[in-house]
Amino acid sequence: MNFSDLLNQGWGLLMVALFFGGSIFVHELGHFLAAKWRGLHIERFSIGFGPKIVSWTRGGVEYRLSWLPLGGYVALPQLADMRGIEGDSSVDTNAMPPIGYRDKVIVAVAGAVFNIIFAFLLATILFFTGRPTSEDRTSVEVGYLSDTLPTATGEEVPAPAKAAGMQIGDLIRSIDGSPVNDWDDIHQAIALSTGKSSDGARQIDFLVERDGQEIHLQVQPIISEGMKLRQVGLRPGYTVMVGAVFPNSPIEKAGVKPGDTLVSLDGIPVRSIAFYTNYLDTKGTQSISLTYEQDGVLKSATLTPEEVVVDTDGRTDILTGIAGFDTNRSLLYQTPIEQLKEVAITTYTNLRALLHINSDISISHMSGPVGIIRVIKSAAMYDMLNTLWIVIFINVSLAFFNMMPIPVLDGGHIAFATINKLRRKPINPNVIASLQGSFMILLFGMMMYVTFFDVSRWITDASERAENRAKAITPVFGKSDTTAAETPPPADQ
């Protein structure tokens, strides 16, 4: 690892501390300030759980940083007896005056409110700067269809989308009746779908536009390898641009330069990297007629791919010499309300799929603190603005999660307070303590379960990247016959 890599890693870790730790801090700050406002006794303000790393006391409140970075808490003895989680109180809670229903609700909901406020402020920044996006993410066009897909058992089966009659160039308008606006919507709708056919098989209803006509296609997805999510075998259509070329390669000899657009191969439009690479595989070292656009001018070339060694094991591949691809990039401008609405809908959809009986989403697909840290760190090393978008998502999700009516969560405190108010007498403290203890064990167990899969994915991805880097070598190209000739641009350009 060179010095630049170390700086990137350090920057990523700094952003994790700032944004992940900051999101927890903001949530607990909401509880803290609301408790101050309503006159509650505050025992402790902690970021993290378990034994303290460092602490100090000011104004009668202990502030601490604790070892387990799984969240945080503000110890409020008058709100709930949480000694099993937050530690013993230094005051006799029985001697303290009870607090009213309104105070309990205000203090409990304040954490989620502050997360939403924080998300709104970050969304305001993105409203002015724009959020980076690219054509492959904003597209609803089908740019590639797989012939086969590996199932969760490793068996290769016909790809469902192609088998159902979907075609390259189709525009996907809705999935299971819900409109889709970009490929993120499409990817999510497929993975989270819950549809079943009359015989009980998994089924997704696609509404596609083809040649101006709308067509319904019933696609029966498979469960994929790896993540074990629903998959149908399609990829977006977008403008394929050349990012870099290898010296002395067929593509360089054809006159193609970085920034040029690949238009067609043998007259077939190139609308995805997957199509380009797959077409090369089917043609081998046969000559291909390439059309590309350079500085607004269409050019043609006869391209003969070469078989070159690509790793230290001597594995070869058929390549033309493109060292990297790109596509059109832009900035997406959304108002803070539009951003929060989008994130809230996504969060709700994920939660609904997790709880739906027909869904293939399970707890193992969720991300805990380790997964969140990994995502923030990876994003921050490359794109700060998209990191803000991820943090917005995290804060809205944190607000949703904490307002669920589960004992030990903020929503649970509100639920207990509401039940007490309706019954006009308090719930037996032993019952509350038992429920909180039981659900704390369940939540901690779930978090450990999720963390296991987070760590497993992290280790697997890291080992695969390390292995690929260790084996990869720069391909060396020999001679290749290519001819290039300019052609006039089409009439409609």
QUIKA-V400964 format. One record per backbone hydrogen bond with DSSP energy under -1.0 kcal/mol. NH is the residue of the N-H (numbers start at 0). CO is the residue of the C=O. E is the energy in kcal/mol with one decimal. If there is no record, write none. Layout:
{{NH,CO,E} {NH,CO,E}}
This chain:
{{5,1,-2.0} {6,2,-2.3} {7,3,-2.3} {8,4,-2.7} {9,5,-2.7} {10,6,-2.7} {11,7,-2.5} {12,8,-2.3} {13,9,-2.2} {14,10,-2.3} {15,11,-1.8} {16,12,-2.2} {17,13,-2.3} {18,14,-3.1} {19,15,-1.9} {20,15,-1.4} {22,18,-2.0} {23,19,-1.8} {24,20,-2.6} {25,21,-2.8} {26,22,-1.8} {27,23,-2.4} {28,24,-2.6} {29,25,-1.8} {30,26,-1.4} {31,27,-2.6} {32,28,-2.9} {33,29,-2.1} {34,30,-2.5} {35,31,-2.2} {36,32,-2.5} {37,33,-2.3} {39,34,-2.6} {42,74,-2.7} {44,61,-2.9} {45,72,-3.0} {46,63,-2.0} {47,70,-1.8} {48,67,-2.4} {52,64,-4.1} {53,64,-1.4} {55,62,-2.3} {57,60,-2.4} {60,57,-1.6} {61,42,-1.7} {62,55,-3.4} {63,44,-2.5} {64,53,-2.5} {65,46,-2.7} {66,50,-2.4} {67,48,-2.7} {69,67,-2.0} {72,45,-2.3} {74,43,-2.4} {78,75,-1.6} {79,75,-1.7} {81,79,-1.1} {84,81,-1.6} {85,81,-3.6} {86,82,-1.6} {94,91,-1.0} {103,99,-2.1} {104,100,-2.4} {105,101,-2.7} {106,102,-2.5} {107,103,-2.4} {108,104,-2.6} {109,105,-1.2} {112,108,-2.1} {113,109,-2.4} {114,110,-1.8} {115,111,-2.1} {116,112,-2.4} {117,113,-2.6} {118,114,-2.5} {119,115,-2.5} {120,116,-2.3} {121,117,-2.2} {122,118,-2.5} {123,119,-1.9} {124,120,-1.5} {125,121,-1.9} {126,122,-1.8} {127,123,-1.4} {128,124,-2.4} {129,125,-2.6} {130,331,-2.7} {132,329,-2.6} {134,327,-2.5} {136,133,-1.7} {137,133,-1.6} {138,134,-1.4} {141,169,-2.8} {142,234,-2.8} {143,234,-1.4} {145,232,-2.2} {148,156,-2.5} {150,154,-2.6} {151,222,-1.5} {153,150,-1.9} {156,148,-2.6} {158,146,-2.3} {160,231,-2.6} {162,158,-2.2} {163,159,-1.8} {164,161,-1.2} {165,160,-2.2} {168,141,-2.9} {169,166,-2.0} {170,208,-2.1} {171,139,-2.8} {172,206,-3.2} {173,206,-1.4} {174,177,-2.3} {175,204,-3.3} {177,174,-1.9} {179,172,-1.8} {182,136,-1.8} {185,181,-1.8} {186,182,-3.1} {187,183,-2.3} {188,184,-2.8} {189,185,-2.2} {190,186,-2.1} {191,187,-2.6} {196,200,-3.1} {199,196,-2.0} {202,194,-2.0} {203,218,-3.1} {205,216,-2.9} {206,173,-2.6} {207,214,-2.9} {208,170,-3.0} {209,212,-3.2} {212,209,-2.0} {214,207,-3.1} {216,205,-3.0} {218,203,-2.9} {221,230,-2.3} {223,228,-2.7} {226,224,-1.1} {230,221,-2.1} {234,143,-2.1} {236,140,-2.5} {237,270,-2.8} {240,325,-3.0} {241,259,-2.8} {242,323,-3.5} {243,323,-1.4} {245,320,-3.1} {248,245,-1.3} {250,319,-2.8} {252,248,-2.4} {253,249,-1.4} {254,251,-1.7} {255,250,-1.8} {258,241,-3.5} {259,256,-2.2} {260,292,-2.2} {261,239,-2.7} {262,290,-2.5} {263,290,-1.9} {264,267,-2.4} {265,288,-3.6} {267,264,-2.3} {269,262,-2.5} {275,271,-1.8} {276,272,-2.7} {277,273,-2.3} {278,274,-2.6} {279,275,-1.8} {280,276,-1.8} {281,277,-1.8} {282,278,-1.6} {283,279,-1.9} {285,282,-1.8} {287,302,-3.2} {289,300,-3.6} {290,263,-2.3} {291,298,-2.6} {292,260,-2.9} {293,296,-3.0} {296,293,-1.7} {298,291,-3.4} {299,484,-2.7} {300,289,-2.6} {301,482,-1.8} {302,287,-3.7} {305,318,-2.8} {307,316,-2.4} {309,314,-3.1} {311,470,-2.0} {313,310,-1.9} {316,307,-2.2} {318,305,-2.8} {322,243,-2.2} {323,243,-1.2} {325,240,-2.5} {329,132,-2.2} {331,130,-2.8} {338,334,-2.4} {339,335,-2.6} {340,336,-2.5} {341,337,-2.3} {342,338,-2.4} {343,339,-2.6} {344,340,-2.5} {345,341,-2.2} {346,342,-2.7} {347,343,-2.6} {348,344,-2.7} {349,345,-2.5} {350,346,-2.3} {351,347,-2.8} {352,348,-2.3} {353,349,-2.1} {354,350,-1.6} {355,351,-1.3} {358,355,-1.1} {364,361,-1.8} {365,362,-1.7} {371,367,-2.6} {372,368,-2.7} {373,369,-2.3} {374,370,-2.2} {375,371,-2.6} {376,372,-2.7} {377,373,-2.5} {378,374,-2.5} {379,375,-2.8} {380,376,-1.2} {381,378,-1.5} {382,378,-3.2} {386,382,-1.2} {387,383,-1.7} {388,384,-1.5} {389,385,-1.9} {390,386,-2.3} {391,387,-2.3} {392,388,-2.1} {393,389,-2.4} {394,390,-2.4} {395,391,-2.3} {396,392,-2.4} {397,393,-2.5} {398,394,-2.0} {399,395,-2.5} {400,396,-3.0} {401,397,-2.3} {402,398,-1.2} {403,400,-1.4} {405,403,-2.9} {408,405,-2.3} {410,401,-2.8} {412,408,-1.7} {413,409,-2.0} {414,410,-2.2} {415,411,-2.7} {416,412,-2.4} {417,413,-2.5} {418,414,-2.5} {419,415,-2.5} {420,416,-2.0} {421,417,-2.5} {422,418,-2.7} {423,419,-1.5} {424,419,-1.0} {431,427,-1.9} {432,428,-2.7} {433,429,-2.2} {434,430,-2.5} {435,431,-2.9} {436,432,-2.5} {437,433,-2.5} {438,434,-2.8} {439,435,-2.1} {440,436,-1.9} {441,437,-2.2} {442,438,-3.0} {443,439,-2.5} {444,440,-2.6} {445,441,-2.7} {446,442,-2.5} {447,443,-2.3} {448,444,-2.3} {449,445,-2.8} {450,446,-2.6} {451,447,-2.0} {452,448,-1.4} {453,449,-2.4} {454,450,-3.0} {455,451,-2.3} {456,452,-2.6} {457,453,-2.2} {458,454,-2.9} {459,455,-2.6} {460,456,-2.6} {461,457,-2.4} {462,458,-2.6} {463,459,-2.2} {464,460,-2.4} {465,461,-2.5} {466,462,-2.5} {467,463,-2.5} {468,464,-2.6} {469,465,-2.3} {470,466,-1.9} {471,467,-2.3} {472,309,-1.6} {484,299,-2.6} {486,297,-2.6} {492,489,-1.7}}
